[in-house]
Amino acid sequence: MRRVRSITPHVYGWLLLTPAAILLIAFTHYPTVATLVQSVFSKGTAIRPSAFVGLNNYRLLLEDTVFWKVLWNNVLFGIGTIPTSIALAILMAVWVNGKLPARALTRLAFFTPTILPMVAVANIWLFFYTPEIGLLDQIGRVFGFASHNWLGDPDTVLWCIVVMTVWKEAGFFMIFYLAALQSLPPELEEAGRLEGASRWYYFRRVAFPLLMPTTLFVSINAVINSFKLVDQLFILTKGGPDNASSLLLYYIYEVAFSFLDVPYAATLTMVLLSALAIIAVGQFVFMDKRIHYR
């Protein structure tokens, strides 16, 4: 009887974990293993079936100049979006957390881009960037600037995508920082005032270190978002001109659904998953010593 009672809590525990475990295996672990297996096979056709080729797809990837260009684009895109969106989110959160007129309306205005569909966001910014009739060119014409094809210029197209992404993501990250700021004990700020600390000194030495768990969570999400941009590229540039705005996930989409080369797309996907895993582990290792849990 005692043995049955000791087993029962374990059974309950496994029953509670089973639904989440099934979803995790079905939609995370199994697709990852299936993608890894697919990446070591060749492209099959009606005449020539798929065959095991080992690491040949990975060797072809190292010789793919488009892949390296797309990967470099993704690095630049991450450098442009991740720190900028996080810094802007912190700034907005600190601002709307204070005594501000129409504070609720300001929070709503900052958060609104987040709830807009990606296709709608792309079309809004397409109007901004369109030559001659776009909002940017109309404003520039007032100051005497010539019209510019923002999305058709290889030197500006990627940074146009960066600006659009920061505009959409900063409000989402702001919500997490706002919640974290509101959870800080007000006694800390009062003690800082009594000690004569300025608002900047208090934020830098007290508030921001306590926001590090939120910063870790937000930074991981920002990294993932920087690798999963597809919808806006499909509407705005389709990766052009000359792959100047193509990112890794969009290149995977092109290879899989335009070129119909599923094994090579699986190889690119494994590179993407590996990069995300390495970056995530690096973030935990680097930021764990700077996190103050309360």
N, C-alpha and C positions, 0 to 999 in steps of 0.2 A: 504493500500500500504506500509506504514511504517512497519507494522507488518510482511509482507512478506519479506521485505528487512532485517529485524532483524533475521528472521528464516533462511534465505539463507546461511549465513556463517556457521551456525551450521550444516546444511545439508551437505555442502561441507566438513566440518571437519569430520563428521561421514563417508562420502563416502571415504575419504582418509584413515581413520582408518580401514575400513571394511576388506580389503584384509589381512592386518597384523593380525587383530583380528580373522579372520577365521582360518588362519594358526596356530595362537597361541592356539586357542581352540581345533582345530583338532589334533594337534601334541604335545600339552603339557598338557592342562587342562583335556581334555577328557581321554587320556590314564592314567593320574594320578588317576582320579576318578574311572575309570574302574579297575585299578590295586587294589585300596583300596577295592572295592566291591568284587573282585575275592579273596582277601586274607581272607575273612571271610566265605568262602565256602570250602567244602571238595573236594577232588579229585573225579571226576566222572568217572564211567566206563560204559560199555555197559549194565551190569547187575544192577549196583547200581548208580543211577544218583547223581549228585552233590547236596549237601544239606548245609543249613546254619549251621555253627558251631561256630559262634561268634569269640571269641578270642582264640580258641583252637589252631590254627596254630601258634599264637604268643607264647602260652605256650610251644608248641613243640619246637619252636625256642630257647627258653631259656634253654632247655634241650639238645640241639644239640651241641655236643662237636666239631664237624667239623666247625660249624658256628663260635664258639668262636675262634677256631684256625685260621680260615680264616680272621676274623675281626682283630685279633692281627697281622697277617701278613700284613694286609692293613695299620694298624697303623705304623708298622715298615717301610713299603714301603713308606708311606707318609713322615715320618721323614727323610728317606734317600734321597728322590728325591726332595721334595719341596724346602727346604732351599739351598740344593746343586745346583740345577739347576738355582735358582734365583741368588745366589751369583756368579756362573760361568757366567751367562748371563750379569750381571753388569760388571764383570771384562772384558769380551770380548768386550762389548759395549764401555767401556772407552778406551780400547786399540785401537780398530779400528776407534774410533772417533778422535784420535790424528794424528799427522803427521807420518805416517807409510809407508815404501816402499811397493809397491804392495798392497795398502790398499783395493782396490776393489776385488782383488783376495783373500785376507784374509777374507773379509766379505763373499764372496761366499763359501769359504771353511768351515767357521763356520755355514753357513746356509744350506749347502747341506744335512746333515742328516735329516733335517726337511722335505724336499720334497721327501725323499725316501719312498716308500710304506712300511707299517708296516711289511708285510710278507718278503719283501726284507731285512729289518733291522734285523728281527729275523734270517734269514738264514745267513747273514753276521756274526752275533755274535755266531751263532751255530758253524761256522767254528773256531771262536776264542776259544770257550769253549770245543770243542771236545777233549777227552783224546787222548794222544799219537801224533795225527796228527794236533791238533789245534795249532793256533798261540801262545797262552799263554804257552802251554807245550813245544813248540819248543824253545821259548825264555828262558823258565825256564831250559831246558836241557843244554843250553849254560853255565848257571851259576851253574850247578850241582844239580838242584832241581829235585825231582822225579815227575812223571806224576800224575795228580790229576783229578778226575772226578768232574769237577766244578758244573755241573748241576745235578749230581747224589748224591751229598753230601747235606744232610739237613742243614748243617751249612753254606754252601756257596751259595746255589742255589738262595735264595731270593736276596742276595747282588749282584749276577751276573745280575739279572733282574734290580736291581736298577742302576747299572753302565750303562747298555744298555739304560735305559729310560732317564737318565741324558744326555747321549751322544746325544740322539735324540731331546730332548726338549730344551736344553740350547740355541741352535742357534735360535729357534723360539722366545724365550723370549728376546734374544739379540736385535732383530729387533725393538721391542717396546722401549727398553731402549735407543737404538741408536737414534730413532726418538725423544724421549724425551730430550736427551742430546743436539741434534742439535737445538731444539726449545728454549733452554735456552739463554737469552740475553748475548752476549759476554762481555758486559760492566761489568757484575758481576765478571767474572774472571779477567778482567783488574783491577777492583777496589781491588780485593783480592791481586793481585800482588803488587799494589802500597802500600798496607798495610803490605806487607811482609808475607802474608799467604803462607804456603807451598801448594803443589798440594793436599796432603792428607787432610790437614786442610780445604782447600776450598771445596773438595768433601764432607767431613764429615759434615761440618757446613752449606754449602750453596747448593751444587748441589744435594746431596742425599735427604734432606728435600723437595726440589722441585720435586723430582722424586717419591714422595710417591703416588700420584694418579696412576702412572704407576705401582708401586709396588702392590697396591691394586688390580688392574686389573689382573696383572700377577699372583699374589698369588691365586686369585680365580680360574683362569684357571689351575694353577698347582694342586690345590686341586681336581678339577674335573678330570683332567688327571690321578691323582693317584688312582682314583676309577673306571676308565673305561678301564683298560688294559685287553684285551682278546686275540687279535691276536697273540702277541708274546708268550704268555703262551701256546696257542694252538700248535704253531710250536715247541717251545723249550722244555717244560716240561709237558704240560697237567696237571699242578697243582702239580705234584709230586716232589720229592718222599714223599709219605705219607702226601700229602697236604701241604708240607713245602713251596711251592711257589704259592699255590692257593690264589687268591684274591677274594674279595666279588663279583664282577661282573662276574668273571669266574665261581664261585660257583653257582650263579644264572643261568648262561647258562647251567651248568651241570644238575642242578635240573630240569630245564624246558625242555631241549631237550634230555638229556640222561636218566634221571629218569622219565620224562614225568609227573612230579608233578607240574602242573601250579599254583595251589593255594598256595603251599608252596613257589614257586619261586616269586609269587606276594607278599607274606609276606616279603621275603628277600628284594625285590625291595623297599617296603615301608620303611624298615629300612635304606636302602641306600639313598633314597630320604630325609628321616628325618635327617640323618647324614650330608648330603650335605647342607641342609637348615640351620641347627644349626651352622655348621662351617662358612657358608657364613654370617649369621647374626653376629656371633662373630667377624669375620674379619672386618665388617663394623663398629661395635661398638668400637672395640679395636683400629682400625687404623684411624677412622674419626678424632680424636683429633690431630693426627700427620700429617694430610694431609694439605698441603698449596696450595690452588687453586689460580691461577693467572688470 
